[in-house]
């Protein structure tokens, strides 16, 4: 082959290297160069082009092999491999190490070198190495290079050093869209949403045309903060300035409309999308879930399942399980759980948290417990779900146990976990555990958070330590309604009616709107204090505020009127309530007061209403017997006692509990199922023996004396 022909063929093949993007084609071209070229490969030119070719194909391994075979390397060789490594997160560390190798081989870096190295530092979020590179840029005189400045800005932004990023941005003479995007991204990534949006406005004023990435960032902020107006305005700009939005931008629009509550517009966009990916489907399912439309979320999920080329992931299942959590578990939750197992996501902590929440909402604590223990790597969200859900279902003992297990496993507790554990301590009235958790709240810095503050006030109030509750409340700089309700409930719980009324005045002075909990505590305080007129006032005021009274509000009012001897008014209130047909507690409350007031006619009517709902209600039979006795109707007493014996009614045993270090032992009279009952009985026998022995010793001693 003539030398001229070989040279021209080589030039053509090398030129081909710059356009190859497929790894298969790259390797074929590499093989062709090896087999057809007879020239000796001494010049780095050919090697550099092949390294760049493999770099574009993201085959760092092939590029590195070629680099290591080079007989002579120059700055272009290093730049090609560093650029390849800097684009792949798993190889970014290698890019940084190569800068050291350049120094060993006495190869000076140039602007392209620093651009790629800053990219690697940004990917790794290695601020220290990036700042050292910054010093090298100054040393080698590339500080005024536009590309180096932009990559330096990107590095500081991505590493969270917004102060340094702002200074670099200020140095830029010609701020292009890449620079604006970098500084905006840094602020948005570091939760400086307001500042990021101000930068967006400045960018528009300077006449720089936003890219699709710019619009995606802005829409993500609108989605996060719920700024529907700016989201719509940005959508309008997208329509005017961009002929065809890419998938990332379309998904950002979809997410913005879903999170801002405009689910109809979101679904319109979703239907128009030609190439939906899994992110699109997940956004739509989550959108319906967040807007409380579980049926439509399930409809979208079923459509997704019918597609062959897109498979749901753990986020899909988590969203649809959350959407149907309020429905019966046998209808949606359990079939979805079966699909989760089939798809292999049963170990996912993300899916597990939603399954646990779903089972707890259905009252299936055992199923929730099984899911929890099936997940090996539990996160703080899953632990918190177990704590708060057990506390909400009045399983305070379990809530405390899960809290301490979470702490022992080294998880960092947050305000939700602390609040849930404190609520359990409040319901169980266990002061020592509550004080321990209070100290943890102080150590972790969560004491000042409103959710924790409210739970602390509630815990101390229900434990009878009103002074401590007031102390915690007084330290809150701007208490929310929950915190006010907690201190109000504490005063109400202990019959401190006047103090409770003063707290209500404080709620109104701070411009807060009272809710159902507020009025329940007020009515309870009036009930404890016998303040009938005040109670009637708050009853009417509550309805003026648009709050419909629930069963507990009616119970408070019935008790207040009954205890004041206004039995006719109490009975009339029950009859006018929407709960007269199915709420035994209202009638039982009235019956109890009829016993005190010896009102036989109303009492018998109240008892009949309770027994209509539950013919074997032991408390009602006993109250009715007491009513007959109080009224001197002894025949009625005898008849009721015969009925009680015939029905073989038993009083439900009361529970007791003891705090032992970090554990709570719950027991009741006659218990035989406790795992430590045998040890307890043995200890009891030893104590009885110790009590009998001194008596015998004393008897023997007196016999010897005689």
Secondary structure, 3 states (H helix, E strand, C coil): CCHHHHHHHHHHHHHHHCCCCCHHHHHHHHHHHHHHCCCCCCCHHHHHHHHHHHHHCCCHHHHHHHHHHCCCCCHHHHHHHHHHHHCCHHHHHHHHHHHHHHHHCCCCCCHHHHHHHHHHHHHHCCHHHHHHHHHHHHHHCCCCCHHHHHHHHHHHHHCCCHHHHHHHHHHCCCCCHHHHHHHHHHHHHCCCHHHHHHHHHHHHHCCCCCCHHHHHHHHHHHHHHCCHHHHHHHHHHHHHHCCCCCHHHHHHHHHHHHHCCCHHHHHHHHHHCCCCCHHHHHHHHHHHHHCCCHHHHHHHHHHHHCCCCCCCCHHHHHHHHHHCCCCCHHHHHHHHHHHHHHHCCCCCHHHHHHHHHHHHHCCCHHHHHHHHHHCCCCCHHHHHHHHHHHHHCCCHHHHHHHHHHHHHCCCCCCHHHHHHHHHHHHHHCCHHHHHHHHHHHHHHCCCCCHHHHHHHHHHHHHCCCHHHHHHHHHHCCCCCHHHHHHHHHHHHHCCCHHHHHHHHHHHHHCCCCCCHHHHHHHHHHHHHHCCHHHHHHHHHHHHHCCCCCCHHHHHHHHHHHHHCCCHHHHHHHHHHCCCCCCCHHHHHHHHHHHHHHCCHHHHHHHHHHHHHHCCCCHHHHHHHHHHHHHCCCHHHHHHHHHHHHHHCCCCCCCCEEEEECCEEEEECCCCCCCCCHHHHHHHHHHHHHHHHHHHHHHHHHHHHHC
